[in-house]
């Protein structure tokens, strides 16, 4: 019986082999795109008005339609299904056979541009799932981009002015929002901007793995991530400190703008750039304030306690602040930042602002400075006693500024150990202690307030100036 | 005189008519195999068939004895070679075009995706079936009586199978390939752990030297892909086929597969075609000797009778054909439903977390997480050495050709299975819950961890337990059964843990669904 056993195995596995070979062969002979091409042929024959077109349509042989784009380093096979993109007869057809909308293809012939250079998606794929690549199991980082963000592709070759003139102004609007919402206060672009957030230079072409996709609703791709991140950053990245102050309809514009920030440059013969294609740095004070400061300092008129930073953000344009803070002090803060706080250093080697720009910015900030100067303190005239200063500090100041002057996070007062305070003119510090900072938690400690004598103040200030050496 | 009258044209016509028959006759040399003699001739006159005996023992044809495992491994190899050559037509081994050429194979090459799947799954199937074949050979004591060296050849073939699979894993140049390459390069570099501890790295850095030799640089790049490609399509296959030839040739010289000393045909065996006639056939009942008589030494065939053998044509050939079609059908059916993975293009900036080697190395990667040197070089080297030495340390010449030797053998195998499962799971549970030296004393010298880690403890336990079994039973064969069973179980459990239960940062998770989603 043994040979019969083997013969049965031979027969049965032969049958299985035959069936699967047949199905596999069928799958190869009749792929998805051939169905669409057959439909296309049928519709063309039906719609043909003259015999020549009809004859031509009848001669259509199903084949993979492929555009090889050497300089763009890609192969697009999209037209294997989207047969009718260039055919005006297919204007009213259904997808995927429909003609391309508008007259874009007149100036962007597919054999020069292909499809994925604007629309993304996996050009090499020959089935819908992997070509559109909407789901993560296709392992393709750039699925076809939703049409509401499609203008992010235009800026690869065109400037904002030309696009806006033609009515494609999403990208220019997005760029304007980017300039006015203070994004660069934390994010660097072209080397200019704060250091708190991520660099944005190539954020539009970063792969999915760079973004925490866990809480994204809908398809997990970068387009949805950016849109939802502009709506509520902390919904996607719980530990995010990003400040956001945009209307719901502005999120799409901002997403379009950041998606246009791509790595690599289009080849020269594709580019048509005459005007602006990137956000420049303004040199005028108010614009500078909007671009770099407004996200945290808002109007600059009121100080407020920030829940996310867990500290008070000072009202830097308030007359009461400007009365005590002189230009030299503000300039030092702007240039060097405040170590230990979110305030970035803005000098040319850090945030990227030139001296002229910083001066313009300070001129704008200090435009409401009251003419009345504070009363002189004359710190140099005092012979100070450090020990007494320490005692006074521990009694009156440590509660808000911390025993070691660490202040900042979790304290009402600011950090006294940071270089700006340590390097500040003692005269200025003494005046601040004496007169306080109105409408902040810092009360006047002089005779009009807590009741320190000038000598007390001088002792405390001299002690504070030694704090950075204290362990 | 009739023939004389035949014209040349008649002869030509006759030749054309009998073309098929005469071609078949010339191919088989002795005409259609209708008699025992011509069947025998069909076997030994054929280049491909003569590596097999003219007659085959009934035991060899029993599916329950061999389970066909060796043949399946060989047939899978044939399938990978054919599908591999087809893939080579389109694959381009460069980091610029490697990935896209694999994409094109998937999308536009006719049946390309199926062929790639077949190549992948037949190759990984080889690993499973080579291991199972090794287990069959071990448990039937088929490494004895002149077959000792062939067992060693088998171990070499096992290593080559792993090597070919691994090198193939790296060719698509996707994220899986790249990070597997990085892990393997780190394993190759792991002797540095020892040289660092001994303080001799500055004289000769053998770890980094080997890594550079493998990668063609300190990091994975285009030279690495070239080297891996060379290994995959040329060096390793050449060695594989050379050793495979030796493996088969020695089986033939050893008189075919092993069989029990005492063998009784069962009624079911009567179904085999053309049982040679005992009397009156062309074969005498005793084996005849030709030049073999002059040769020195002794092969296992000498002094054996030819009873219980049947003609290989057609009995053996039917079985082989059935198995081949079974393999082909199995691979194609599996490939039809499950696609070979292809992830994003390799990106050195995005580490996979967890970065895992291919599944067949994840057992080692688990050991690697204890000590890089021990998991990557020390323990696998020791395991292979131990496997290779089995026939020389257990020479008991009885019970050959019987599964598990005897009742005691079955009991020892079962006992080792239970003991090893408990001990390994215990060790794993301990490490997962309490960590190891580095977690307790962060400044402990690396040498101490290299010497004392859960992997070493497990291997030490295997050795001690096997010695204990030898002492208890007084039989080296029983000790070997215990050792081999524990080796198989640990391969199985560690591979499972590494594949299924280890997540990002090599942390423990009960299932993949609990992994923190990125």
Boltz contact constraints between the chains, C-beta under 6 A:
constraints:
  - contact:
      token1: [A, 1]
      token2: [B, 268]
      max_distance: 6.0
  - contact:
      token1: [A, 1]
      token2: [B, 271]
      max_distance: 6.0
  - contact:
      token1: [A, 2]
      token2: [B, 271]
      max_distance: 6.0
  - contact:
      token1: [A, 2]
      token2: [B, 272]
      max_distance: 6.0
  - contact:
      token1: [A, 3]
      token2: [B, 271]
      max_distance: 6.0
  - contact:
      token1: [A, 3]
      token2: [B, 272]
      max_distance: 6.0
  - contact:
      token1: [A, 3]
      token2: [B, 273]
      max_distance: 6.0
  - contact:
      token1: [A, 3]
      token2: [B, 318]
      max_distance: 6.0
  - contact:
      token1: [A, 4]
      token2: [B, 271]
      max_distance: 6.0
  - contact:
      token1: [A, 6]
      token2: [B, 318]
      max_distance: 6.0
  - contact:
      token1: [A, 6]
      token2: [B, 319]
      max_distance: 6.0
  - contact:
      token1: [A, 6]
      token2: [B, 322]
      max_distance: 6.0
  - contact:
      token1: [A, 9]
      token2: [B, 322]
      max_distance: 6.0
  - contact:
      token1: [A, 9]
      token2: [B, 326]
      max_distance: 6.0
  - contact:
      token1: [A, 10]
      token2: [B, 321]
      max_distance: 6.0
  - contact:
      token1: [A, 10]
      token2: [B, 322]
      max_distance: 6.0
  - contact:
      token1: [A, 10]
      token2: [B, 325]
      max_distance: 6.0
  - contact:
      token1: [A, 13]
      token2: [B, 325]
      max_distance: 6.0
  - contact:
      token1: [A, 13]
      token2: [B, 326]
      max_distance: 6.0
  - contact:
      token1: [A, 13]
      token2: [B, 329]
      max_distance: 6.0
  - contact:
      token1: [A, 14]
      token2: [B, 325]
      max_distance: 6.0
  - contact:
      token1: [A, 16]
      token2: [B, 329]
      max_distance: 6.0
  - contact:
      token1: [A, 17]
      token2: [B, 328]
      max_distance: 6.0
  - contact:
      token1: [A, 17]
      token2: [B, 329]
      max_distance: 6.0
  - contact:
      token1: [A, 20]
      token2: [B, 332]
      max_distance: 6.0
  - contact:
      token1: [A, 20]
      token2: [B, 333]
      max_distance: 6.0
  - contact:
      token1: [A, 20]
      token2: [B, 336]
      max_distance: 6.0
  - contact:
      token1: [A, 24]
      token2: [B, 114]
      max_distance: 6.0
  - contact:
      token1: [A, 28]
      token2: [B, 110]
      max_distance: 6.0
  - contact:
      token1: [A, 28]
      token2: [B, 111]
      max_distance: 6.0
  - contact:
      token1: [A, 64]
      token2: [B, 108]
      max_distance: 6.0
  - contact:
      token1: [A, 124]
      token2: [B, 103]
      max_distance: 6.0
  - contact:
      token1: [A, 124]
      token2: [B, 107]
      max_distance: 6.0
  - contact:
      token1: [A, 125]
      token2: [B, 107]
      max_distance: 6.0
  - contact:
      token1: [A, 126]
      token2: [B, 107]
      max_distance: 6.0
  - contact:
      token1: [A, 139]
      token2: [B, 343]
      max_distance: 6.0
  - contact:
      token1: [A, 139]
      token2: [B, 344]
      max_distance: 6.0
  - contact:
      token1: [A, 209]
      token2: [B, 350]
      max_distance: 6.0
  - contact:
      token1: [A, 214]
      token2: [B, 517]
      max_distance: 6.0
